[in-house]
Amino acid sequence: MSIGIAGARGFIGSYLSRYIAGRKTSTVRLLVRNTTDYENPPDTEVFCADLQSRTDCERFASDLKVIHYLVHNNTPVNSDIDLPSDALVNLVPLLNLIEAVRRLGTKPHIVYFSTGGAIYAPKQDRVPYKETDRCAPLSSYGIQKPAAEEYLRLAAHKAYLTATVLRVGNAYGTLLSQYRMQGLIGVAVNSILHGQPVRVFGNVNNVRDYIHLEDICEIAARASVPRQAFDVINVGSGSGHSVFDVLHTIEECHGGAMQIQTDDHVGNWLADWVVLDNARAREEFGWNPTIDLRSGIQRMLASWRIEPPWDTTTD
């Protein structure tokens, strides 16, 4: 089977590329916009292209059976700065790819990486969100994701493709640049290892559902085989941790205190509680998260000397 990964240079895409290539069950094509200082996993084809180009989209998708789509720029914190630009760089590339596969007539299966943390309407009952709960994003970042989901649903209805949408919680598992505005755990672990302060956006009591990259990759691999024409799946641990608790756990695992710089004015509108119900993932794909938060952080600290921080790009 031929598998493509669009956004192979990003945080999740880098990990997923190595994961899928390591399984050695498929030919793997990696789409990146810039190959400078990029080291692709062995036995993969690197395709340097821009999804703003329909021609590039057709060339990339030409013979692929599965496409993992992880292309996205901006974060919930900064996506509202320029709304037209946010739509242009995040929604148009996906639409170009959908148009490309329609023209090709190849009917691939798309695994689309959406968001579980920035898509649902705020609520007070503290019951984990199900896929059927109302979406009411509080940022342009969150708005682009359900819009993309709906375009994929439409394309599946018209039989251009099939699609599984993964609404992923707060991913972690590798070190991230200290200047990145998304990915609390990766940024915080990198910062504490280098004696740098951790910048925290919004309220430290905000609760999120953190899910390790290894578990994300496992369900992504299972989602490569479509169960139906279009499906939406939450990908989370099913439990929540506050920002304060996460930072405290990192300090305990590291054995030393970290410096924290709070910025209450950036992201002060973020939802205060998001935990995902993962029952559908368990029932439909037989998937269960296997790495708890403390174990995941300990793994990051143990491997940091051989694992460089991924850059701030998303693709």
N, C-alpha and C positions, 0 to 999 in steps of 0.2 A: 504494500500500500504506500502511496506517495502522500507525504504530509508536509504542509507548509506552515511556517510560523511567521506571521506578520507582527513586527515589533519585537524581533529576536534579540535586540540589544538592550532592552529595558530591564527593569528590576525583576519582574516575574518572568519575562520572556527569556532572559539569560539562563535562569535556572531551569525553565521548562525545556529549552533547547538541549541542554546537557542531559536532562532526564530522558527525553524521548530518543535522542541519539544513542544514549547508553543502552537502551533496550534492544537495539539492533534488529528491530522487526520491520522497519520501514525505511524508505529513502526519505531524507529530510532536506527541505529547502528553506533557508532562513532569509527573510527579507529585512534588510537594514537600509537606512538612508545614507549612512556614512560608514565606511570601512576603516577609517583612520584609527590605528591602535586597537582594532577589533580582532580578537582571536576566537575564531569559531570552533566549536567542538569537532573532533575528528569525524571523518566520513559524512560531512554535511556539505551541501551546496549553498554558497552565499550568493544572494541575489541583491545587488545594490540598486535600489529603485525608490521612486516617490509615488505614493498612492494618490497624489494629486493628479497624476498622469494616468489617463484611462489606458493608454498603450502599455505602460508599465504594469498596470493591474492585470491586463490580459496576458502579458508574458509571464507574470508571476503565477497566475492561477491556471495556466493552460492545461496541465495534465494532473492537477492535484485532486485527490479524493477527499482529503480533510484539510481544513485551514483553521488554525488557531489564531484568533484575531485579538491582539493586545495593543494595538496602536492607539495611544492617547497622549495628549500633551495637556499641561496645566493640572492643577489640583483643586480640591474644594476650597482651599484658602485663597487662591489667586485667580480662579477661572472667571470671576465676575468683572475683572478689570476692563476687558474689552469683549463684549458679548458677540458682536459679529465675527471677530477674529476667532473666538473660541469655537463657534459653530463651523467656521471655515476649516480650521485645522483638525477638528475632531469628528465631525459628522460627514463632511464631504468625502474624505478618503474611503470611508466604509460604503457610501453610496456609489462611488466609482467602482469599488470592487464588486458590489452586487450587480451593477450594470455590466461589468466585464464577464461575470459568470453567466449572466443572462444571454449575452451575445455568444459566448462559447458553447452554451448548451450542455455543459459537463455535469451540472447538478451536484456540486460538492457538498459536504457536510461542514458547516461553520460552527466552531466552538468559540462563542463570543464572551470575552471577559468583561462583565459588567461590574457594578458595585453593589455590595450589600450594606455598606456603611453610610451611603449618601443618597439613597433613593427613596426610602420609606418615609411616610408622614410621622412626625413626632407623636408620641402617645404616652400616657401616664400609667398604664396598667402593668408595665414591666413584664409583659408576656412576650417571649421571643417572637420575632416577626416571621410570618409565613409568606410564601411567595404570592399568596392571594391578597395580602394586606395592601392597603391603599398606598400608592406612590405619591409623594408630594415633596420633591427635592428642594433643598434650601440653598442651592448653588447652581451656577451654570454647568459645572462639572456633573452634578447629579441629574440635571435636565437632559444633557446630551446622551446619557446612558439609556434611559427608557425610550428616548426617541429612536436610538439605534436599535433597541430591542423590537420596537414596532415596525421598523423598516424590514428587519429580518423576518418578523412574523408575516408581513405582507409578501415578501419574496418567497417564503415557504408556502404560503397559501396559493401563490401563482406557480408553484412547482419549479422555481428557478434553482432552489437549493433546499436543504434541510438545515436546521439550526438548533443547537443547545446553548442557552444563555446561562452562564455561571455568575451568579451574584455573589461575588467574593467578599468576605469580611476584610479585616485589616491584616494584610499579609506581612509576614516577617520570616527571617531565616538567613539572611546575608547582611553583611555590613553595608551601610549606605553613606553617601557623602554627608558630612556634617552640615552642609548648606542646603540640603534637600528639604522641601516643605511638606513632604508626605512620607510616611514610613517611620513612625515613632521609634520602634524598637531598634531597627537597623541603624538609624541616626544616633540614638542614645548610646547603644553599645559601642559604636565607632568613636563617639565623643569621649566616653569614659575611659576607653583604652588609650586615648591620646591626650588625656588630661584637659579636655576642652569642655566648656559649658554646654549644656543641652538647652536649646530653645524650645519652649513649650507654648503652643498656640491654644488659646481658649482656656476653659476651666479644667483644672487638674482633676476634678471629680467626674469629668465626662467618662462614661463607660462605653467600651467597644468590645467587639468579638474578634479576638486575634487568632489567626490560623496560619500554621507553618507551611512554607513553600513545598515541602515534601508531600504533605497531605493535599495541597492544591494540585500538584502535578499528578498525583494518583487519580483524583477524580477527573482531571482533564483528559487523562489517557482513557479512562472508562467512558467518558462522554464522547470520545471519538467515534463510537459506534452509536448511531442514532436509535433511540427507542421510539420516537415519533417525529412527525414532520417539524414540529416546533415545541420547545419545552424550556421552562425556566426553573433553575435549581439554585437554592441557597447553598453557599459553601462557607460554613463557619463551624466553630467548635461547639456552639450551643450554650456557651457560658461567657460571662462578661467580666472585664477587669477595668478598673479606673486607671486613668493616666498615672495618678499617684501610686497606685499599687504596682503598676508595671515598672515604674522607675525604682521603687523600693526593691522589687524582686531583682532587677538588674544590679543594684548596689549589693544586695546579699550574695548573689552569685559571683560577683566580681571580687567582693571582699573589701570594697572601698567606697567612700562617698563620692557623689558626683555633684558638679555645680549645675544649678538650674536657673535659667533665665526665662521668666514667664512674660508672655506678651498677651495680656487680656484683651487688647484692642483688635488683634488679628484673630479671626475665627471665633469671636465671642458669640456668634449666632449659630454655631454648630450644634447639632442635636446632642442632648445630654446623655442619651442612653440608646444604644443599638446593639441588640443581641439577636442572632439568627437561629431560627428553627431549622434544623438540618434533617428532619424526618424524611422528606421527599428524596434527598440524596441517598439516605440509608435504604429506603424502600426500593427505589428505582435502579440504583447502581450498586447496591451492596457495599456502600462506602461508609467508613467511620474514621474520623480523625484519630491519629495514633500518637501524636506528639503534644503533650500538655505544655503550657506556657513556660514553666520553670525549666523543664527538660530542653525545650527549644532554645531558650536563652543560654543555658549551659553549653549546648552544642555550638552555638555561635562563638562563645568565649573560647572554647577549646580549639576551634579551627581558625581563629582570626589571623594567625601568622601566615597561613597558606592561602587565604582567601581574600583578595583585594576588594576594597569597596567598589560596588558598581557605580557607574557615573549617574548623573541626574537625568539623563535622557530616558524617555519611555519607549523608544523603539530603535 
